[in-house]
Amino acid sequence: MQLTTTNQRGFAPATLTEAITFSEMLANSNMVPKAYQGKPQDILVCVQWGMEMGLAPMQALQNIAVINGKPSVYGDAMMALVQASTVCQDVEEYFEGEGTPNPVAVCIASRKGRKPVTVKFSVEDAKRAGLWGKQGPWTAYPKRMMQMRARGFALRDAFPDVLKGLISVEEANDYPDEAKPRQTKDITPRNPLDAVAKVAIPAMTTDSRVIEQAMEDTVDVEPVPEPVPEVAELVPPSEFALLVPGGKEPFSVHQEIDEWAAAYEELADKTARAGKRPARERMTALRELREINEATINQVNQVMRIRHTANYTTRIKALGAALP
């Protein structure tokens, strides 16, 4: 196996065969993170993600993680990728109202030639999402977690083409564990942060004008209730529900995973083409649609999953180019 060396950044495989061999070698090493030891397939996908984002293989293994089934990048690496991009003008972070009961983390991401993206995340936002006082980093380092949340949202909205649709590790850690897929028709948002602000979409409609109009009308969302131990109705495991942000019922239910995948792509296209909505709102809607269906996306085969990711990145990149 021959490895390509470029710009003194180390070596990297140049062909798929080399990449497979390279991944198997790393999987047998104790020098890679434990999450990747003995998992050459995961290393291969991680290295590919890194290549697309501009990270060398070893940088990718150190900075890309799969948390609760979601590929994600550490917040500091996310910042480094953005600041290294030629389209980045500046990223400013600070806190408002320190010393008050409701301090606010602020992140202002400025892209060359475009209006800055400002995102704020307050203690009240964290409480509404069920994060404040949560065991772990939210108890030990609450200020840092608020900073990471504001940073993640701002950088993803301002630089979707740089981050390739990846979320931050800090955010992914706050998703419920989806090792056991839920089987309820009463769909609760998987990400507790979805409770901060939601968009309602009518269930079981294929009229793009109806979808577009519904997504323009935001609704107030109550805090996510504690899980109810007893479930009234169950969706058979053989069915695949296509979910929409804020929908109380599945948008549609399919018997075959391939049918679900086609319906998901069609709905994503309609969301991206909702012309009356600003491009930034459509980008956010696409992200929420992907996140709420992440568990089912992880069930499709690897080729189809890569295709979903490629299509998502293409749509986000096109909308990003349309931003003022």
N, C-alpha and C positions, 0 to 999 in steps of 0.2 A: 504494500500500500504506500503510495506517495502522497505527501501532504504539501499543500501550497502555503508558502510563507510570503506575506505582504506587509510592507510598511513597518516591519519590526514589531508587529502586533501579535507575533506567535504564528502558529500554523492552524490550518483549517482544511477539512476534506473538500476536494474539488468535484467529486462525482458521488452518486447515490451509493455505489458499492463501497467507496472509501468512507462515506458517512456512516454506513451500517457497521463497518469494521471498527471505526473510530468510537462509535457509541458503545459497542460491546467491550472495548478496551477500558473505557472510562467507567462503565457499569461495574467492572471488577476491581475498581480502585477505591481505596479508603479516603482519597483526597477530594472526592466530590461530595456534595451534601448528602446526608443519609437518605433523603427522600428519593434520590436518583440511583442509589447503590443497588445493583442487581436488576435495574430496569432500563435496558438499552433502548427500548421503544420510546420511553418518556424522554430520555436524553436526546434522541434523534429529533423529536418534535420540538423540544426546548431549544436545541441548537438552531433549528430552522426558524423558530420565532425570533431568536436573537439575530440571525443573519438579516432578516427582514427589517429589524429595528436598528441595525448598525452595531450590534454587540458581537464581540468575538466569542467563540464557543465557551471558554471558561468564564467569561463575564456573564454570559447568558445563564449558565448553571448556577452562578452565585446570586443572580438578581431576578430570575424568573422562577416562580413557584406555582404549584397547583394547589389551591386552597378550596376545600369543599367542592372539588370538581371544576373549579374555575381557574384558567390560566391568568396569572396576575404578575405585576412587577412591583418591587419595593418602591415606596414613595420617593426615597432619595435617588434611586436609579431613574425613576420617572422624571424627576427634575433635571438630572444630568443629561438625559436624552433630549429633552426639550431645549435646554440651554446650549447644547452642542449643535442644534439645528440652525441652518442659515435663515429660517423664517422667524426665529425667535428674536424679539426686540428686548423684552424685559419681563421678569416675573418678580412681583413684589408681595411680600407677606407681612402681616402684622395683626395685632389684636386691638379691638375696640372695647371700651368699657371694662378694662381690667380693674379688679377690686369691687365690681358690682356683682349682684346675684346672677346676671346674665351676660357674661363676656362673649364676644363674637370674634371668631377667627375669620380673617379676610385674606383672600388671594386674588391678585390682579394679574392676569396673564395677557401680555401685549404681543401681538403678532404684527410683523412689518406690513404696513399698508392697510391695516384694519383697526376697527375700534377695539379697545381693551375689553376683555371678559372679566367681570368682577363677580366673585362668588363669596358668600358669607355663610358661616355655619356656627350657630349659637348653642349655648347650653340648652335653651328651650327646644331647639331642633333635635339635639341629642336625646333629650327626655322624650320628645314626641316619637322618636324612632325606637325607643326602648333600649338605648345604649348607655345612658347616664347611670353610673353606679354598677354597670355590668362587670362581673368578675374578670380580672385580667388587665390588659393595658388600659382599659377605660377607667379602672379604679386607680392603677399605679401612675399612669401618665395621661390624665384627661386632657391637659392642654395640648400635648403632642398629638393626640388622636383627633382633636378638633382641627388642628392645623392640617393634618394629613387629609381629613375629609374635605376641607375647603380646597386644598391643593389638587386633590384627585379630580374633583368636579371641574375646576377651572381649566386645568391642563387638558383634560379630555375634550372639553368643549372648544378650546382654542386651538389645540394641536392634534386633532384626531388622526391626521395622516402620519404624524410622527409616532404616535403610540399604538397605532394599528388596532385600536379597539380594546386593548388590554386595560383592566382596572388595576387599582393599587392593591397590594397584599393586605394593607391595613383595612381596606374596605371589605375585601373578600373574607377576611377573618370574622367579620360581623354577619355573614350570611349563615342561616341555619345549616346544620349538617344535613346534606341530602343523600347520604349513603343509602338510605331506604326511601325510595320515591313515594310521595304521598299519593293516596288514591281517593281523594275526595273531590266531589263536584263543586263544593263551596271553596273556591280558591282564595287562599290568603297570600298576599305578596311574600315571596321568599326572602326578599331583601328588606330588613326592617327600615332601611332608609327610604324605601318607597312610600312610607307613611307620611313623609314630610310634605310631599306635594304630588298629587295624582291627576291623571287625565282619564275620563270615562269614555269607553267605546261601547256602543250597543253590541250585544252578543248576537251571533248567528245572522249577521248581515254581510252581504258581498257588494253592496252599493258603495262605490268609492266616495260619492258625494255625502252619503250619510256618515261614513267613517270620518271624512275630513271635517264635517261640521261638528261631530261629537268631540273630536280631539281638540277643537278650538275652545270648547266650554269647559273650563276647569272646575273642579268641585272640591269642597272642603272635606278632608278625610279625618275621621276620628283616630285616636291612637290605636295601634294594633292590639286587640285583646289577647289575653293569655290563651294558649291552645286549649281547646275543649277535648277532654279525653274520649268522649263518645261521639261517633260520627253517624249522622242519620243515614246518609246514602254513600255508597261506594261505587267508584267507576271500576269496571272489571280491568284487571291488569293487562288484558289483551288490547285495550283501547288506548289511543294516544290523543290527549286533549291539547288543542291549540289555544293558548292563553293570551289574553290581552290585558295590559296594565289597567287596573281599576275595575275589571269585569268580574261580576259575581258568578257568572257562568262561563264555561269555555266558549270561545268563539266558534269552534267546531270540534267534533270528535271523529277520529279516523280509526279504522280497523288495522290498517297497515302503516308501518313507519314511513314507507316511501310516499304514501298519499299525504301523510302529515307534513313531510318535508316539502312537497310541492305546494301545499296550502300555505305553509309558513313563508316560503319565498314569494308567493303571490301577494300575501298581506304586507310583507316588508316592502315590496315594490310600490304598492298603493300608498303606504305610509310615506315613502321617499318622494312620491310624486304629488303629494297633497299640496298643490301649488299655492293655495291661499295662505298657508302657514309659512312663517319665516323659516329660513333654512336651519337656523340654530334650533328651533323647536322641533323640526323634523329629525334632526340629528339626535336630540334627546329622546324623542319617541322611538326611534330605531334602537337606541341603546336599551331602553326599558323593555321593548318587545323581546330583544335578544335575552336580556337578563331573566325575565320571568319564564322564558321557555328553555333556560339553560339545561335543566335536568333532562328534558327530552332530546335536546341537541346532542347531549353526551351519550345518548343511546344509539344514535345512528352510526353507520360504519365510518371508518376513518376518512375514506375518500369523500363521502358526502359531507362530513363535518368540516373538512378542509375547504370544500366548495362553499359551504355556508359562511365560513370565516372570510373567504376571498370576496364573496358577494357583499357581505357586510362592510368590509373595508372599502370596496369600490364605491358603494353608495355614500358612506361617510365622507370619503375623499371628494366625491363629486359635490356634495352639499357644502363641504368646507371651502371648496373653490368658489362657491356662489355667495359666501358671506361678504357683507359690505366691508 
